[in-house]
């Protein structure tokens, strides 16, 4: 698996001092329907240790820092790309090449 970051994301990470990206599955189970989707976000050192040591997340080297993926299998394409998108006043991490 080749992990890539867009130039905008690399610039943002250096500017903000971010180095670890977490990919986790979020499930909503209502009596009528069930929704599963991926959440991608930055985590600090303390949360990184929690996800790696307590929850068993896998650590992958990335262009700048590291990427944490859950233990359960995800569908990963040969190239996984992370980017940055601005929505109103917020920055949102985007990804391609990962599916549930």
C-alpha positions as a Python dict, from the first residue, in 0.01 Angstrom:
ca = {
    (1, 'X'): (0, 0, 0),
    (2, 'X'): (137, 336, -107),
    (3, 'X'): (20, 622, 120),
    (4, 'X'): (18, 969, -32),
    (5, 'X'): (-72, 1314, 99),
    (6, 'X'): (-170, 1610, -115),
    (7, 'X'): (58, 1917, -99),
    (8, 'X'): (-220, 2115, 76),
    (9, 'X'): (-246, 1852, 350),
    (10, 'X'): (133, 1839, 398),
    (11, 'X'): (147, 2216, 431),
    (12, 'X'): (-141, 2215, 682),
    (13, 'X'): (21, 1937, 888),
    (14, 'X'): (354, 2118, 909),
    (15, 'X'): (187, 2449, 994),
    (16, 'X'): (-31, 2293, 1270),
    (17, 'X'): (221, 2037, 1400),
    (18, 'X'): (1, 1737, 1314),
    (19, 'X'): (160, 1399, 1240),
    (20, 'X'): (-87, 1114, 1306),
    (21, 'X'): (-402, 1039, 1104),
    (22, 'X'): (-660, 797, 1245),
    (23, 'X'): (-907, 603, 1031),
    (24, 'X'): (-1193, 453, 1232),
    (25, 'X'): (-1532, 308, 1155),
    (26, 'X'): (-1837, 481, 1301),
    (27, 'X'): (-2157, 279, 1326),
    (28, 'X'): (-2507, 405, 1393),
    (29, 'X'): (-2751, 128, 1470),
    (30, 'X'): (-3110, 244, 1489),
    (31, 'X'): (-3408, 11, 1510),
    (32, 'X'): (-3501, 99, 1151),
    (33, 'X'): (-3161, 122, 979),
    (34, 'X'): (-2788, 81, 1026),
    (35, 'X'): (-2519, 315, 894),
    (36, 'X'): (-2146, 244, 883),
    (37, 'X'): (-1893, 494, 755),
    (38, 'X'): (-1529, 585, 799),
    (39, 'X'): (-1412, 878, 1006),
    (40, 'X'): (-1070, 1024, 930),
    (41, 'X'): (-913, 1272, 1174),
    (42, 'X'): (-592, 1386, 1337),
    (43, 'X'): (-508, 1252, 1683),
    (44, 'X'): (-258, 1366, 1943),
    (45, 'X'): (7, 1150, 2113),
    (46, 'X'): (-222, 1045, 2400),
    (47, 'X'): (-502, 922, 2172),
    (48, 'X'): (-247, 755, 1945),
    (49, 'X'): (-123, 546, 2237),
    (50, 'X'): (-480, 456, 2336),
    (51, 'X'): (-575, 337, 1986),
    (52, 'X'): (-252, 142, 1934),
    (53, 'X'): (-210, -15, 2279),
    (54, 'X'): (-571, -63, 2394),
    (55, 'X'): (-766, -100, 2070),
    (56, 'X'): (-498, -275, 1865),
    (57, 'X'): (-486, -35, 1570),
    (58, 'X'): (-215, -100, 1310),
    (59, 'X'): (51, 167, 1250),
    (60, 'X'): (174, 248, 899),
    (61, 'X'): (450, 489, 805),
    (62, 'X'): (321, 779, 598),
    (63, 'X'): (489, 1065, 408),
    (64, 'X'): (469, 1286, 716),
    (65, 'X'): (414, 1096, 1041),
    (66, 'X'): (196, 787, 1057),
    (67, 'X'): (-142, 639, 972),
    (68, 'X'): (-351, 431, 1217),
    (69, 'X'): (-588, 169, 1074),
    (70, 'X'): (-827, -60, 1264),
    (71, 'X'): (-764, -432, 1311),
    (72, 'X'): (-1058, -542, 1099),
    (73, 'X'): (-994, -562, 726),
    (74, 'X'): (-1072, -265, 511),
    (75, 'X'): (-1070, -268, 133),
    (76, 'X'): (-746, -87, 51),
    (77, 'X'): (-644, 1, -301),
    (78, 'X'): (-273, -4, -393),
    (79, 'X'): (-260, 377, -358),
    (80, 'X'): (-434, 550, -66),
    (81, 'X'): (-444, 930, -88),
    (82, 'X'): (-532, 1178, 186),
    (83, 'X'): (-618, 1540, 119),
    (84, 'X'): (-758, 1852, 278),
    (85, 'X'): (-1080, 2033, 193),
    (86, 'X'): (-1211, 2355, 342),
    (87, 'X'): (-1582, 2359, 426),
    (88, 'X'): (-1697, 2703, 539),
    (89, 'X'): (-1451, 2782, 823),
    (90, 'X'): (-1338, 2424, 888),
    (91, 'X'): (-1076, 2195, 738),
    (92, 'X'): (-1187, 1840, 662),
    (93, 'X'): (-963, 1544, 581),
    (94, 'X'): (-1052, 1360, 261),
    (95, 'X'): (-942, 1018, 144),
    (96, 'X'): (-951, 790, -157),
    (97, 'X'): (-857, 426, -184),
    (98, 'X'): (-1021, 301, 139),
    (99, 'X'): (-1359, 128, 162),
    (100, 'X'): (-1545, -55, 439),
}
